[in-house]
Amino acid sequence: MMRDLRIALEPVAIKSQLSPQGKQIFWNITAGGYQLTGVGLVSQTAMLFSGR
């Protein structure tokens, strides 16, 4: 799932079109720092796509 999320976000990140929260999430994914599972992962993904 994290791989799919990274693949989906990479083109947007390259174009510098991520929100500040999206940038942080993408950075954590690419740096290997995201170890969220279950509800934590879902809530972070929902926040990213909801614009909050």
BAMIKOL-46071 format. One record per atom (N, C-alpha, C, O, CB): residue in one letter; x, y, z. Coordinates in steps of 0.2 Angstrom, whole numbers, padded with zeros to 4 digits, always signed. Each point is the difference from the previous one (the first is absolute). Glycine has a CB too. Layout:
N
AXYZ...
This chain:
52
M+0004-0006+0000M-0004+0006+0000M+0004+0006+0000M-0001+0005-0004M-0008-0011+0010M+0015+0006-0002M+0004+0006+0000M+0003+0001-0007M+0001+0006-0002M+0001-0008+0015R+0000-0003-0016R+0003+0000-0006R-0005+0004-0005R+0002+0004-0004R+0005-0015+0006D-0013+0009-0002D-0005+0002-0005D-0001+0008+0002D-0001+0004-0005D-0004-0015+0004L+0005+0013+0007L-0001+0007+0002L+0006+0004-0002L-0001+0005-0003L-0006-0009+0013R+0013+0001-0009R+0006+0004-0003R+0000+0001-0007R+0001+0005-0003R+0005-0010+0012I-0008+0000-0013I+0000+0000-0007I-0006+0005-0002I+0001+0004-0005I+0003-0016+0004A-0009+0013+0004A-0005+0004-0001A+0002+0008+0001A-0002+0004-0003A-0007-0013+0005L+0013+0009+0003L+0001+0007+0003L+0007+0003-0004L+0001+0006+0000L-0006-0009+0011E+0009-0002-0013E+0006+0003-0003E+0000+0005-0006E+0003+0005+0000E+0001-0016+0003P-0009+0010-0008P+0000+0005-0005P-0003+0007+0003P+0003+0005-0003P-0005-0014-0005V-0002+0009+0013V-0002+0006+0003V+0005+0003+0004V+0001+0006+0000V-0012-0010+0000A+0015+0000+0003A+0006+0003+0004A+0005+0003-0005A+0003+0005+0002A-0005-0014+0007I+0004+0006-0014I+0004+0002-0005I-0002+0007-0003I+0005+0005-0001I-0002-0017-0002K-0009+0013+0003K-0003+0007-0003K-0001+0005+0006K-0002+0005-0001K-0003-0011-0008S+0007+0004+0015S+0000+0004+0006S-0007+0002+0001S-0002+0006+0001S+0013-0002-0003Q-0016-0008+0001Q-0007+0001+0001Q-0003-0003+0006Q-0006-0001+0001Q+0005+0002-0013L+0005-0003+0017L-0003-0003+0006L-0001+0005+0005L+0004+0005+0001L+0002-0016-0004S-0011+0010+0007S-0001+0004+0006S+0005-0001+0005S+0004-0005-0001S-0017+0005-0001P+0014+0005+0007P+0005-0002+0005P-0001-0006+0003P+0005-0004+0002P-0005+0016+0000Q-0006-0014+0000Q-0001-0007+0003Q+0002-0006-0005Q+0003-0005+0002Q-0012+0010+0005G+0007-0004-0013G+0002-0005-0005G+0007+0000-0001G+0003-0006-0001G-0013+0008-0005K+0014+0003+0006K+0007+0000+0000K+0003-0004+0005K+0005-0004+0000K-0005+0015-0005Q-0003-0010+0011Q+0003-0003+0006Q-0001-0008+0000Q+0004-0004+0001Q-0006+0014+0006I-0004-0012-0009I-0002-0007-0001I+0005-0003-0006I+0002-0005+0001I-0014+0007+0003F+0012+0002-0009F+0005-0003-0006F+0007-0001+0003F+0003-0005-0002F-0011+0011-0007W+0010-0001+0012W+0007+0000+0003W+0001-0006+0004W+0005-0004+0000W-0004+0016+0000N-0006-0013+0005N+0000-0006+0004N+0000-0007-0004N+0004-0004+0002N-0009+0011+0007I+0001-0007-0014I+0000-0006-0004I+0006-0001-0003I+0003-0006+0000I-0015+0008-0002T+0015+0003-0001T+0006-0001-0004T+0006-0001+0004T+0005-0004-0002T-0010+0011-0007A+0005-0005+0015A+0006+0000+0005A-0001-0007+0004A+0004-0002+0004A-0003+0014-0003G-0007-0016-0002G+0000-0006+0003G-0003+0001+0007G+0001-0005+0004G+0008+0000-0011G-0011+0011+0009G-0002+0001+0007G-0007-0002+0002G-0001+0000+0006G+0010+0009-0006Y-0013-0010-0005Y-0007-0001+0001Y-0001-0007+0002Y+0001-0005-0004Y-0004+0014-0004Q+0001-0011+0014Q-0001-0006+0002Q-0008-0001+0003Q-0001-0004+0004Q+0013+0002-0001L-0016+0006-0006L-0007+0000+0002L-0003-0006-0003L+0001-0002-0006L-0001+0015+0007T-0005-0015+0003T-0004-0006-0003T-0007+0002+0002T-0002+0004+0005T+0011-0013-0004G-0014+0005-0004G-0007+0001+0002G-0003+0007+0000G+0001+0003-0005G+0001-0013+0012V-0005+0012-0001V-0004+0006+0000V+0005+0006-0001V-0002+0005-0003V-0006-0011+0011G+0014+0005-0005G+0005+0006-0001G+0002+0001-0007G+0000+0006-0002G+0004-0009+0013L-0003-0002-0015L+0001+0001-0007L-0006+0003-0004L+0001+0004-0004L+0007-0013+0005V-0014+0006+0001V-0006+0003-0004V-0001+0007+0002V-0002+0004-0004V-0003-0016+0004S+0006+0014+0006S-0002+0007+0002S+0005+0005-0003S-0001+0005-0002S-0003-0009+0013Q+0011+0002-0011Q+0005+0004-0004Q-0002+0001-0007Q+0001+0005-0003Q+0008-0009+0011T-0011-0002-0011T-0001+0001-0007T-0007+0004-0001T+0000+0004-0005T+0006-0016+0003A-0011+0011+0006A-0006+0004-0001A+0002+0007+0001A-0003+0005-0003A-0004-0014+0007M+0011+0011+0001M+0002+0007+0001M+0004+0003-0006M-0002+0006-0002M+0002-0008+0014L+0004-0002-0015L+0003+0002-0006L-0004+0002-0006L+0000+0005-0003L+0009-0012+0006F-0014+0003-0004F-0005+0001-0006F-0006+0004+0002F-0003+0002-0005F+0007-0013+0001S-0005+0013+0010S-0005+0004+0002S+0002+0007+0000S-0004+0005+0000S-0001-0014+0007G+0011+0011-0007G+0003+0006+0000G+0000+0003+0007G+0001+0007+0001G-0005-0005-0012R+0003-0005+0017R+0000+0002+0006R+0007+0001+0003R+0001+0002+0005R-0011-0007-0003
